[in-house]
Amino acid sequence: MADTNNQDPNTDQTNNQQTQTTETNTNSGGGSGEQSIEKLVEARVAEALKEIKGKLDSAYSARDEANRKLAEATLREKEAELKRMEDEGKHKEVLEHRLSESNAKLEVAERRITELTRDVEVREALSGLPFRNDKAAKVAYKEVVDGLVQDDKGLWRHKSGVSIKEWVEAFSKDEDQSFLFKVKSSNGSGAGGTTSTNTESKSGSLFAMSQEDVLKMAAEGKLPRRK
């Protein structure tokens, strides 16, 4: 009978190498498995988001199409009603209706043109001011526009009656709005700063005045120029 304890050393070595190879593959496979799971999750999330976006786009398109069809149906119904009135000989009523519609459209167009003209004038008045950044400039623009009204001639002015230019000048010197502008650098000797302070104390510091008083000075052309 063959002795089972006498095994070939080469066979043992081969078995050990195979075992080590299997363990190595198993260990490395763990990392690859985790990466595969992450990629699978990312792929499924991306697919789900894509599906959601597609549904939203479809819903928006359907809404826009429904609004378009509703507008067209309303217009057709209105035209049919006007045609019926014309057939009944109500030409005056039809003419008055069409004239009213034309006036309404003209009013909207004129209002838009006026607003654009106002915006151009406001932006021009604000253009030379040293704002901290674009956000500060947008805040200032909104504040200035909110303070404007149209006079009896259709011109835009501040509620106090001063012009846009004067309103912007007063706005830029209002202490409450100072956070919107760049901090002035202090140049020169201390004596120069003292002189400036004395000058302000004589005429009255703008920072100590109310916005109403500043606007009054602006209307009188007494505001000092921003350096």
MARSE-490229 format. One record per atom (N, C-alpha, C): residue in one letter; x, y, z. Coordinates in steps of 0.02 Angstrom, whole numbers, plus 50000, padded with zeros to 5 digits. Atoms other than C-alpha are relative to their C-alpha. Layout:
aXYZ;...
***
This chain:
m500434994050000;m500005000050000;m500445006250000;a499604993950006;a500615017649956;a499955004050063;d499974995949939;d501135029050100;d499725006949984;t500344993550014;t499945043950102;t500355005850032;n499654994549966;n501095053950218;n500575002749959;n499454997650042;n502455054950088;n499715003549939;q500274996150056;q501795069049977;q500565003749965;d499504996550041;d502735077649840;d500065007350025;p499904993149977;p503495094149906;p499775005149948;n500224995450053;n503135102249739;n499255001150001;t500734999649997;t501295098349760;t499795004650057;d500164995649943;d501265106749932;d500135007349983;q499834993150019;q502115122149863;q499485002849952;t500504997850049;t500875123149719;t499345001750035;n500624998849963;n499395121749840;n500045006550040;n499924993949960;n500105135549951;n499955006249956;q500044994350046;q500325147149802;q499295001349978;q500694999250020;q498545143949747;q499585003050055;t500374997349942;t497895147549922;t500145007350009;q499814993049993;q498875163749933;q499685004249945;t500304996550057;t498255168849760;t499265001150012;t500724999549987;t496455165349811;t499865005250053;e500104995149947;e496635175549971;e500125007049975;t499854993450027;t497425189949877;t499435002549957;n500564998150043;n496035189949749;n499395001850040;t500584998749957;t494745189349888;t500065006850033;n499894993649966;n495525204149980;n499935005849952;s500044994650049;s495735214749825;s499295000649973;g500695000050025;g493995209849770;g499545003950046;g500414996149954;g493295218149927;g499995007349982;g499974993050020;g493915235249874;g499655001249935;s500344999350065;s493325232749697;s499254999550008;g500725000749988;g491645227249764;g499695006350027;e500254993749972;e491445243149866;e499955005449946;q500014995150055;q491915253749716;q499434998649952;s500545001850046;s490695244249608;s499325002050028;i500644998149969;i489295247149733;i499905007549997;e500054992850003;e489675265749740;e499825002349929;k500154998250069;k489675266949551;k499294998149981;l500685002350014;l488055257149544;l499495004950030;v500454995349966;v487245268849670;v499995006749962;e499964993750037;e487865284249576;e499624999649934;a500345001050064;a487215277249413;a499245000150009;r500725000349988;r485505273749488;r499725006950020;v500214993349980;v485415291049568;v499965004549938;a499994996050061;a485905299249403;a499404998349955;e500565002250041;e484595288949313;e499345002650028;a500614997549968;a483265293749441;a499925007549990;l500024992750010;l483715312249428;l499825001749928;k500154998950071;k483675311249240;k499264998949986;e500715001650010;e481955303449248;e499565005650029;i500384994649968;i481335316949369;i500035006349957;k499924994050043;k482045330849259;k499584999349937;g500405001150060;g481215323049108;g499265001150014;k500714999149982;k479535322749198;k499845007350012;l500114992849989;l479735340949254;l499985003849935;d499994996750065;d480195346549079;d499354998649962;s500625001950034;s478705337149012;s499405003750030;a500564996549967;a477555344949142;a500005007449981;y499964992950019;y478185362549103;y499785001049928;s500194999550071;s477985359548917;s499244999349993;a500725001050003;a476225353048945;a499635006250026;r500314994049972;r475815368349053;r500025005749949;d499934994650049;d476495380448923;d499544998949940;e500435001650056;e475555371548785;e499275001150018;a500694999049977;a473945371848887;a499845007550003;n500104992749997;n474155390648919;n499945003049930;r500034997450068;r474475393648735;r499334998449968;k500645002050029;k472935383848683;k499435003950032;l500524996249966;l471895392848815;l499975007249973;a499974993250027;a472485409848750;a499705000249930;e500275000350068;e472095404748572;e499254999050001;a500725001349995;a470385398148622;a499635006350022;t500314993849976;t469995414248716;t499975005149944;l499984995250055;l470525424648566;l499484998149947;r500495002250050;r469475414048447;r499295001550024;e500674998749972;e467975415648563;e499835007449997;k500114992850001;k468195434448574;k499875002449928;e500094998050070;e468365436248385;e499324997649974;a500665002650021;a466825425348360;a499445004450027;e500514995749970;e465845436348480;e499975006749963;l499984993750037;l466415452148387;l499694999149931;k500295001450066;k465945444048222;k499244999650005;r500725000649989;r464225439848291;r499695007050009;m500254993249989;m464015457948349;m499995004049935;e499994996550065;e464525464348177;e499424997649956;d500555002850039;d463265452648095;d499335002850024;e500614997249972;e461945459948211;e499965007649989;g500014992950014;g462405477348154;g500265004450056;k499744996149943;k463245482648317;k500725002349985;h499344997950022;h464685490748226;h500335004950049;k499734995149953;k464895504748353;k500304996550061;e499765003749942;e465075492648498;e500654996349984;v499415003750020;v466345482348402;v500605004849994;l499474995150009;l467345497848357;l500265002550068;e499804997849933;e467345503848538;e500414994750036;h499645005549968;h467925486748598;h500714999549972;r499345000550031;r469365486048473;r500435006150019;l499644994049981;l469845503948515;l500254999550072;s499815000949930;s469875499748701;s500604995250006;e499445004749999;e471015484948668;e500645003349975;s499414996650027;s472195495548563;s500295004950050;n499774995149950;n472275508948698;n500354996450058;a499705003749946;a472675495948830;a500704997649981;k499345002250024;k474105488848726;k500485005849995;l499584994050007;l474745506348690;l500235002550069;e499834997849933;e474695510648875;e500554995750030;v499485004649975;v475715495248920;v500675001549967;a499384998550037;a476995499448784;a500305006550024;e499754993549977;e477135517548841;e500284999550070;r499755000949932;r477335512349022;r500684996650000;r499365003550005;r478725500548973;r500555004749976;i499504995350026;i479615514048873;i500205005050054;t499864995249946;t479465526249019;t500454996850053;e499595003549951;e480175513349139;e500714999049976;l499335000850028;l481625509949023;l500385006650001;t499694993449998;t481975528549011;t500215001750071;r499834998949929;r481935529749202;r500614995950019;d499445004449982;d483105514949219;d500665002549972;v499394997350031;v484365522549098;v500255006050040;e499804993949963;e484365539049194;e500274998150069;v499775002149933;v484555530249363;v500684996849996;r499355003450007;r485975519149304;r500555004949982;e499504995050018;e486855534049228;e500205004150061;a499864996149940;a486715543749392;a500414995950051;l499645004349953;l487375528749491;l500694997749974;s499415003050031;s488775524349369;s500665002550029;g499364997349977;g490105535649444;g500134998950074;l499925000949928;l489865530349626;l500434993950016;p499545005549983;p491175519149711;p499674994650043;f500335005449963;f490105504249761;f500514994650020;r499565005349976;r490895490049859;r500044994349949;n500025005550048;n490345477049733;n499355000649959;d500604999950043;d488995472849605;d499364999250040;k500595001049958;k487795467049740;k499795006550032;a500154993649969;a487925483849828;a499695004849949;a500274995750053;a487595492749662;a499274998249985;k500695002250013;k486015482249635;k499545002250056;v500404997849943;v485395486249811;v499855007549994;a500074992850007;a485695504849781;a499505001749944;y500464998950056;y484795504149614;y499274999050021;k500685001449978;k483255496249692;k499755005350049;e500194994949951;e483235508749836;e499845006649965;v500114993850036;v483375523449718;v499354999749959;v500605000750041;v482025517049600;v499374999950043;d500595000449956;d480835513349745;d499805006950026;g500154993349976;g480955531749795;g499755004749947;l500194995750056;l480425538249625;l499254999749985;v500694999550023;v478725544149564;v499995004349937;q500074995950060;q478105552149404;q499615006450017;d500364993749988;d477595570449407;d499455000749948;d500564999050045;d476145577949310;d500215000449927;k499754999850068;k477255579349157;k500284993249977;g499765006750017;g477725560949161;g500734999050014;l499295000649985;l479495564249222;l500104996550067;w499855003649938;w480275553349355;w500405004550047;r499664996149948;r480785562249515;r499934996550066;h500085002849933;h481025558149697;h499355002650031;k500634998049968;k479495559149810;k500035007050029;s499924993349971;s480215575049885;s499975005449946;g500024995250055;g480215583349713;g500675001249967;v499354998950031;v482085583149678;v500094995349942;s499875004150060;s482775576049516;s500344993550019;i499665006449989;i483495558549498;i500735001250019;k499294998649987;k485255565649495;k500105002550071;e499954997349932;e484965575549655;e499834994750052;w500195005449954;w484125560549738;w500574995150009;v499445004649996;v485585549249696;v500585003150038;e499464996649964;e486815562249761;e499865000050075;a500185000149930;a485875563549925;a500044993050028;f499985007049979;f485715544649935;f500724997850014;s499305002249992;s487595542349915;s500335003150061;k499714996749942;k487925554250060;k499624998550065;d500395002049941;d486645546550178;d500404994850040;e499605004649958;e487535537950325;e499714993050000;d500325006649999;d486265523750322;d500184995949938;q499835003550061;q486855519350147;q500764999249992;s499275000050006;s488725520750182;s500294993049992;f499755006850006;f488905501850193;f500034997549928;l500005002050071;l488595500950005;l500625002349963;f499454996950035;f490135511049962;f500684998050029;k499325001549978;k491995508149973;k500215004950054;v499764995749946;v492845514950128;v500535004649971;k499524995250025;k493795530850089;k500674999050034;s499335000649971;s495665529350114;s500205006750030;s499794993949966;s496415541850235;s500705001949978;n499354997750026;n497815551350148;n500185006850030;g499784993449975;g498855566150205;g500134999950074;s499834999449929;s499335572350377;s499385000450043;g500554999549953;g498275572750532;g499685006849998;a500274993250002;a498085591450512;a499475000649947;g500494999850054;g497185588650347;g499344997250021;g500625003049976;g495935577250430;g499645004650047;t500314995449953;t495625590050566;t499645005649965;t500314994750039;t495275603450438;t499344997949971;s500615002750029;s493985592350354;s499454999650052;t500495000749946;t493125589050519;t499725006850020;n500224993449982;n493065607550560;n499525002849948;t500434997650054;t492315611350391;t499314997050006;e500655003449993;e490955598450420;e499625002850059;s500344997549941;s490595605250593;s499695006849988;k500264993450014;k490345622650523;k499364999749958;s500575000350045;s489155617650385;s499494994950023;g500455005249977;g488385603050480;g500164993549966;s499815006450029;s488905585050455;s499404996849965;l500545003450037;l487885576050323;l499774993850037;f500175006149964;f487965560350429;f499545001350059;a500414998349943;a487095569550571;a499315002649978;m500624997250026;m485695575750459;m499524994549978;s500505004850024;s484075567050413;s500014999949923;q500015000550073;q483795561250235;q499595005649970;e500414994450024;e482465574650216;e500415006349994;d499584994150002;d483725588250259;d500534999549944;v499515001050053;v485015580650141;v499685001249932;l500364998950063;l483725580550002;l499865007449989;k500124992850006;k483325598650039;k500635003549977;m499374997150021;m485165603050023;m500144998349927;a499895002050069;a485225593249861;a499595004349952;a500434995850041;a483765603149792;a500275007049994;e499714993350001;e484675619149837;e500705000149971;g499335000450030;g486305612949759;g500555001250050;k499514998649947;k487235614049925;k500384993850024;l499655006149979;l487845596149939;l500735000349977;p499305000350021;p489745594349939;p500104994149954;r499875005450048;r490465583349802;r500374994350034;r499655005849973;r490995565749842;r500694999649969;k499315000250024;k492885564249831;k500184993049978;
***
